[in-house]
Amino acid sequence: MMNTEIFNQNVEAYEQWYKDYPQVFESELLAIKEQLQKLPENLKGIEVGLGTGRFSELLGIKEGVEPSKEMAALAIKRGVSVLNGYAEQLPFGDLKFDFVLFVTVCHLDNIKHAFAEAYRVLKPAGAIVIGFLDRERSVAQQYLERRHRSTFYTVSRIEVLLKEAGFKSLEFNQTLFGNLDDIKEVQMSKEGFGEGSFIVVKATKK
Protein backbone atom coordinates (compact mmCIF):
# COMPACT_ATOMS: atom_id res chain seq x y z
CA MET A 1 0.00 0.00 0.00
CA MET A 2 1.05 3.62 -0.55
CA ASN A 3 3.22 5.52 1.90
CA THR A 4 0.64 7.84 3.42
CA GLU A 5 3.29 9.80 5.33
CA ILE A 6 4.09 11.75 2.15
CA PHE A 7 0.48 12.92 2.04
CA ASN A 8 0.33 13.60 5.78
CA GLN A 9 3.34 15.91 5.45
CA ASN A 10 2.05 17.80 2.42
CA VAL A 11 -1.50 18.76 3.35
CA GLU A 12 -0.71 22.50 3.23
CA ALA A 13 0.87 22.22 -0.23
CA TYR A 14 -2.10 20.16 -1.42
CA GLU A 15 -4.55 22.79 -0.15
CA GLN A 16 -2.46 25.62 -1.60
CA TRP A 17 -2.81 24.15 -5.10
CA TYR A 18 -6.57 24.77 -4.97
CA LYS A 19 -5.96 28.37 -3.93
CA ASP A 20 -3.40 28.88 -6.70
CA TYR A 21 -5.61 27.35 -9.42
CA PRO A 22 -9.24 28.08 -8.49
CA GLN A 23 -10.45 28.17 -12.10
CA VAL A 24 -8.81 24.80 -12.78
CA PHE A 25 -10.55 23.29 -9.76
CA GLU A 26 -13.93 24.75 -10.77
CA SER A 27 -13.50 23.45 -14.31
CA GLU A 28 -12.74 19.95 -13.07
CA LEU A 29 -15.66 20.11 -10.66
CA LEU A 30 -18.08 21.08 -13.44
CA ALA A 31 -16.88 18.24 -15.67
CA ILE A 32 -17.44 15.70 -12.87
CA LYS A 33 -20.87 17.17 -12.08
CA GLU A 34 -21.85 16.74 -15.71
CA GLN A 35 -21.31 12.98 -15.50
CA LEU A 36 -22.86 12.60 -12.03
CA GLN A 37 -25.96 14.49 -13.16
CA LYS A 38 -26.64 11.73 -15.70
CA LEU A 39 -27.37 9.41 -12.77
CA PRO A 40 -30.79 9.24 -11.06
CA GLU A 41 -31.26 11.49 -8.03
CA ASN A 42 -30.83 10.50 -4.38
CA LEU A 43 -28.26 7.80 -5.03
CA LYS A 44 -25.80 6.59 -2.41
CA GLY A 45 -22.20 7.00 -3.46
CA ILE A 46 -18.66 7.34 -2.15
CA GLU A 47 -15.45 9.05 -3.18
CA VAL A 48 -12.33 6.90 -3.00
CA GLY A 49 -9.10 8.69 -2.12
CA LEU A 50 -11.00 11.86 -1.28
CA GLY A 51 -8.00 13.81 0.03
CA THR A 52 -9.15 16.82 2.04
CA GLY A 53 -12.73 16.46 0.85
CA ARG A 54 -12.93 19.47 -1.46
CA PHE A 55 -14.69 17.59 -4.26
CA SER A 56 -16.95 15.51 -1.98
CA GLU A 57 -18.10 18.61 -0.10
CA LEU A 58 -19.17 20.49 -3.23
CA LEU A 59 -20.60 17.43 -4.98
CA GLY A 60 -22.75 16.50 -1.99
CA ILE A 61 -21.00 13.17 -1.40
CA LYS A 62 -21.38 12.31 2.26
CA GLU A 63 -18.83 9.53 2.74
CA GLY A 64 -15.67 8.03 1.37
CA VAL A 65 -12.25 6.53 1.94
CA GLU A 66 -8.88 8.21 2.53
CA PRO A 67 -5.68 6.58 3.88
CA SER A 68 -3.99 9.83 4.95
CA LYS A 69 -5.14 10.71 8.47
CA GLU A 70 -4.13 14.36 8.13
CA MET A 71 -6.07 14.81 4.91
CA ALA A 72 -9.04 12.88 6.28
CA ALA A 73 -9.14 15.22 9.29
CA LEU A 74 -9.74 18.19 6.98
CA ALA A 75 -12.37 16.27 5.01
CA ILE A 76 -14.23 15.51 8.25
CA LYS A 77 -14.22 19.25 9.06
CA ARG A 78 -15.85 19.76 5.65
CA GLY A 79 -18.68 17.46 6.66
CA VAL A 80 -17.61 14.24 4.97
CA SER A 81 -17.67 10.93 6.82
CA VAL A 82 -14.29 9.29 6.18
CA LEU A 83 -13.18 5.72 6.69
CA ASN A 84 -9.48 4.93 6.79
CA GLY A 85 -8.72 2.59 3.93
CA TYR A 86 -7.25 2.02 0.50
CA ALA A 87 -8.78 1.88 -2.95
CA GLU A 88 -7.32 -1.57 -3.45
CA GLN A 89 -9.08 -2.95 -0.35
CA LEU A 90 -12.24 -0.97 0.31
CA PRO A 91 -13.69 -1.30 3.84
CA PHE A 92 -17.20 -2.05 2.59
CA GLY A 93 -19.27 -5.11 1.82
CA ASP A 94 -20.46 -6.13 -1.64
CA LEU A 95 -23.21 -4.32 -3.58
CA LYS A 96 -23.39 -1.28 -1.28
CA PHE A 97 -23.32 1.78 -3.53
CA ASP A 98 -24.96 3.31 -6.60
CA PHE A 99 -21.79 5.08 -7.67
CA VAL A 100 -18.08 5.25 -6.84
CA LEU A 101 -16.07 8.39 -7.65
CA PHE A 102 -12.32 8.64 -8.15
CA VAL A 103 -10.88 12.12 -8.72
CA THR A 104 -7.49 11.27 -10.18
CA VAL A 105 -6.09 7.76 -10.17
CA CYS A 106 -2.44 8.79 -10.38
CA HIS A 107 -1.63 7.84 -6.76
CA LEU A 108 -3.06 4.31 -6.83
CA ASP A 109 -0.64 1.48 -6.09
CA ASN A 110 -2.63 -1.03 -8.13
CA ILE A 111 -5.23 0.45 -10.45
CA LYS A 112 -6.54 -2.98 -11.51
CA HIS A 113 -7.30 -3.93 -7.91
CA ALA A 114 -8.88 -0.52 -7.29
CA PHE A 115 -11.26 -0.91 -10.24
CA ALA A 116 -12.08 -4.48 -9.20
CA GLU A 117 -12.93 -3.24 -5.69
CA ALA A 118 -15.14 -0.48 -7.09
CA TYR A 119 -16.95 -3.09 -9.16
CA ARG A 120 -17.42 -5.27 -6.08
CA VAL A 121 -19.01 -2.59 -3.89
CA LEU A 122 -21.30 -1.27 -6.65
CA LYS A 123 -24.88 -2.40 -6.95
CA PRO A 124 -25.97 -3.95 -10.28
CA ALA A 125 -26.04 -1.20 -12.95
CA GLY A 126 -24.10 1.08 -10.59
CA ALA A 127 -21.61 3.55 -12.04
CA ILE A 128 -17.94 4.28 -11.63
CA VAL A 129 -16.95 7.89 -12.37
CA ILE A 130 -13.26 8.74 -12.76
CA GLY A 131 -11.55 12.08 -13.24
CA PHE A 132 -7.96 11.86 -14.44
CA LEU A 133 -5.24 13.74 -16.30
CA ASP A 134 -4.67 12.35 -19.79
CA ARG A 135 -0.99 11.43 -20.05
CA GLU A 136 -0.90 12.61 -23.68
CA ARG A 137 -2.13 16.14 -22.99
CA SER A 138 -0.32 19.27 -21.83
CA VAL A 139 -1.02 19.38 -18.07
CA ALA A 140 0.20 15.83 -17.41
CA GLN A 141 3.22 16.56 -19.60
CA GLN A 142 3.98 19.62 -17.47
CA TYR A 143 3.94 17.50 -14.32
CA LEU A 144 6.12 14.84 -15.95
CA GLU A 145 8.66 17.49 -16.96
CA ARG A 146 8.81 18.53 -13.30
CA ARG A 147 9.57 14.90 -12.37
CA HIS A 148 6.20 14.56 -10.66
CA ARG A 149 5.94 11.23 -8.83
CA SER A 150 2.40 10.50 -10.01
CA THR A 151 1.52 7.85 -12.58
CA PHE A 152 -0.51 9.23 -15.47
CA TYR A 153 -2.57 7.11 -17.86
CA THR A 154 -3.72 7.50 -21.43
CA VAL A 155 -7.44 7.45 -22.17
CA SER A 156 -7.03 4.19 -24.07
CA ARG A 157 -5.36 2.54 -21.08
CA ILE A 158 -8.14 3.60 -18.69
CA GLU A 159 -10.68 2.33 -21.22
CA VAL A 160 -8.99 -1.09 -21.37
CA LEU A 161 -8.69 -1.34 -17.58
CA LEU A 162 -12.36 -0.49 -17.05
CA LYS A 163 -13.51 -3.05 -19.57
CA GLU A 164 -11.22 -5.68 -18.06
CA ALA A 165 -12.82 -4.96 -14.67
CA GLY A 166 -16.24 -5.65 -16.16
CA PHE A 167 -17.53 -2.15 -16.83
CA LYS A 168 -19.44 -1.16 -19.97
CA SER A 169 -21.11 1.84 -21.65
CA LEU A 170 -18.20 4.27 -21.23
CA GLU A 171 -19.01 7.98 -21.63
CA PHE A 172 -16.30 10.67 -21.70
CA ASN A 173 -16.10 14.42 -21.30
CA GLN A 174 -13.09 16.72 -21.06
CA THR A 175 -11.90 20.07 -19.76
CA LEU A 176 -8.67 22.04 -19.08
CA PHE A 177 -7.89 23.31 -22.55
CA GLY A 178 -4.42 24.84 -22.48
CA ASN A 179 -1.50 24.89 -20.07
CA LEU A 180 -2.18 24.99 -16.33
CA ASP A 181 -0.88 28.52 -15.73
CA ASP A 182 -2.83 29.90 -18.70
CA ILE A 183 -6.25 28.86 -17.40
CA LYS A 184 -7.68 32.04 -15.87
CA GLU A 185 -11.39 31.40 -16.44
CA VAL A 186 -13.68 28.50 -15.59
CA GLN A 187 -14.05 26.26 -18.64
CA MET A 188 -17.14 24.35 -19.70
CA SER A 189 -16.51 20.72 -20.52
CA LYS A 190 -16.87 19.17 -23.95
CA GLU A 191 -17.99 15.69 -24.87
CA GLY A 192 -15.32 13.10 -25.68
CA PHE A 193 -11.56 13.37 -25.27
CA GLY A 194 -8.44 14.32 -27.21
CA GLU A 195 -8.35 18.09 -26.57
CA GLY A 196 -8.63 18.70 -22.82
CA SER A 197 -6.12 17.56 -20.21
CA PHE A 198 -8.69 16.52 -17.59
CA ILE A 199 -10.93 13.64 -18.60
CA VAL A 200 -14.00 12.31 -16.82
CA VAL A 201 -15.33 8.87 -17.70
CA LYS A 202 -18.53 7.25 -16.46
CA ALA A 203 -18.93 3.50 -16.87
CA THR A 204 -21.61 1.07 -15.75
CA LYS A 205 -21.38 -2.23 -13.91
CA LYS A 206 -22.64 -5.10 -16.05
Backbone hydrogen bonds, N-H to C=O, Kabsch-Sander energy under -0.5 kcal/mol:
donor,donor_aa,acceptor,acceptor_aa,energy
4,T,2,M,-1.1
6,I,3,N,-1.0
8,N,4,T,-2.5
9,Q,5,E,-2.1
10,N,7,F,-0.8
11,V,8,N,-0.6
14,Y,10,N,-2.3
15,E,11,V,-2.7
16,Q,12,E,-2.3
17,W,13,A,-1.5
18,Y,14,Y,-0.8
19,K,15,E,-1.1
20,D,16,Q,-2.4
21,Y,17,W,-2.1
25,F,21,Y,-2.2
26,E,22,P,-2.4
27,S,23,Q,-1.9
28,E,24,V,-2.4
29,L,25,F,-2.6
30,L,26,E,-2.3
31,A,27,S,-1.9
32,I,28,E,-2.1
33,K,29,L,-2.6
34,E,30,L,-2.1
35,Q,31,A,-1.1
36,L,32,I,-2.5
37,Q,33,K,-2.7
38,K,35,Q,-1.3
39,L,36,L,-1.7
45,G,43,L,-0.6
46,I,99,F,-1.4
47,E,63,E,-1.3
48,V,101,L,-2.9
49,G,65,V,-2.0
50,L,65,V,-1.7
53,G,50,L,-2.3
57,E,53,G,-2.6
58,L,54,R,-1.5
59,L,55,F,-2.0
60,G,56,S,-0.9
60,G,57,E,-0.6
61,I,56,S,-2.1
62,K,60,G,-0.6
63,E,45,G,-0.5
64,G,81,S,-1.9
65,V,47,E,-2.1
66,E,83,L,-2.0
69,K,67,P,-0.7
72,A,68,S,-2.6
73,A,69,K,-1.9
74,L,70,E,-1.1
75,A,71,M,-2.0
76,I,72,A,-2.5
77,K,73,A,-1.5
78,R,74,L,-1.2
79,G,76,I,-1.7
80,V,75,A,-2.0
81,S,62,K,-3.1
82,V,80,V,-0.6
83,L,64,G,-2.6
86,Y,89,Q,-0.7
89,Q,86,Y,-1.5
92,F,90,L,-1.4
95,L,120,R,-2.3
96,K,121,V,-1.9
97,F,121,V,-2.6
98,D,44,K,-3.3
99,F,44,K,-1.1
100,V,127,A,-2.0
101,L,46,I,-2.9
102,F,129,V,-2.7
103,V,48,V,-0.5
104,T,102,F,-0.8
104,T,131,G,-4.0
108,L,105,V,-1.2
114,A,110,N,-2.1
115,F,111,I,-2.3
116,A,112,K,-2.1
117,E,113,H,-2.3
118,A,114,A,-2.2
119,Y,115,F,-2.2
120,R,116,A,-2.0
121,V,117,E,-2.1
122,L,118,A,-1.1
123,K,97,F,-3.2
125,A,205,K,-0.6
126,G,123,K,-2.5
127,A,98,D,-2.4
128,I,203,A,-2.6
129,V,100,V,-2.7
130,I,201,V,-2.6
131,G,102,F,-2.9
132,F,199,I,-2.6
134,D,132,F,-0.5
134,D,197,S,-2.9
135,R,153,Y,-2.2
137,R,134,D,-2.0
141,Q,137,R,-1.8
142,Q,138,S,-2.3
143,Y,139,V,-2.0
144,L,140,A,-2.5
145,E,141,Q,-2.2
146,R,142,Q,-1.2
147,R,144,L,-1.6
148,H,143,Y,-2.4
151,T,106,C,-2.1
152,F,150,S,-0.6
153,Y,133,L,-0.7
158,I,154,T,-2.0
159,E,155,V,-2.5
160,V,156,S,-2.1
161,L,157,R,-2.5
162,L,158,I,-2.5
163,K,159,E,-2.0
164,E,160,V,-2.5
165,A,161,L,-1.5
166,G,162,L,-0.5
166,G,163,K,-1.0
167,F,162,L,-2.5
168,K,204,T,-2.5
171,E,202,K,-2.3
173,N,200,V,-2.1
174,Q,190,K,-2.6
175,T,198,F,-2.3
178,G,176,L,-0.8
182,D,179,N,-1.4
183,I,179,N,-0.6
183,I,180,L,-1.3
184,K,182,D,-1.0
190,K,174,Q,-2.4
192,G,172,F,-2.7
197,S,176,L,-2.3
198,F,175,T,-2.2
199,I,132,F,-3.2
199,I,197,S,-0.6
200,V,173,N,-2.6
201,V,130,I,-2.4
202,K,171,E,-2.4
203,A,128,I,-2.5
204,T,168,K,-3.0
205,K,126,G,-3.2
206,K,166,G,-1.0
